[in-house]
């Protein structure tokens, strides 16, 4: 498989896949997405070369971070970039 194109993130030294994965659609935003479907979607993105994943605490009140983290936890950390937002605290 040919490596997908990457882009530099300004002065950070990080390179990310030109196509990223936004976590909002896998967090029951607009319609319910079951875990198996969400994880299969993230896994397919990774398999196709996506190495930039973006989510936020308000994506399903932590569901996006949980699902993306679950899929990436056994992947080599140097292979992907994960971004999220800060400034909010979610409590049960």
N, C-alpha and C positions, 0 to 999 in steps of 0.2 A: 504494500500500500504506500502511496506517495504521501509524504508528510504534508499536512495542510499548512497554508501560509500563517505566519505569526506577525505580531506587531509589538513594538516596544512600548512600555508604559512610561512615557517621559523619562525622567532621570532616575527611576527606581532600579534600573538594571533588569527588571522583569520583562519577560516576553510571554505573550499569551496568544492563543489561537485567534485568528482573525474573526472567527465566529464564536461567540460565547453562549452560555446557557443561563437564561434568566429563570430564577426559581419561582416566581409568582404563579405561573399556570399549574404547578404541581401541588398547590396548597389549598385546594378547594375554593379557589377564587372564581366565582361565577358558576361553578359546578363542582360536585364532589368528585375527587380523584382518589381511588383506592390506592393503598400502599404498593401493591404489586404493579399497577400501571405506572405509578410515579417512578418507582425504582427501575422498571424496565426502560422508561424514557430516558432517565439519567444514564443508565448503562449503555443504551444505544448511542447517546451523544458522545460518551467517552470512547466507545468503540469506533466511532466515525472520526475521531481526532480532536474533538472539542476538549480543550484543557483550561478553559477559563469558565468558572462557575460563579454566579452572582446571586445573592439572596439577601434577605433582610428579616429582622425579628418580626415585623408586622406581616410578612408573607405567611399567613395562616397562624399567626401568633407563635412563631418558632417552628412550625411544621416544615417550612422550606429548608431551614438550617438543619433540622433533624434528618430529613430525607436525603439531602445532598451529602451531609456528613456520614450518614449510614453507608451510602454507596462508595464514598471516597476513602473511608477509613482504612481499607486494606490496600490501597493504591500507594505506590511510592510517592512520598510527599513532594519530592523535587519535580514530579511530572506535571503538576497542575497548579493553578492559582485560584484561590477562593477568596472572594470579597464579600463583605457583609457591611451593614451599617451599625454605627454605635450611637449611644445617646439615649437609649431607652432600656428600661428594666422590666422584664416580664416576670410576673409573680403568679403562682397558681391561684 
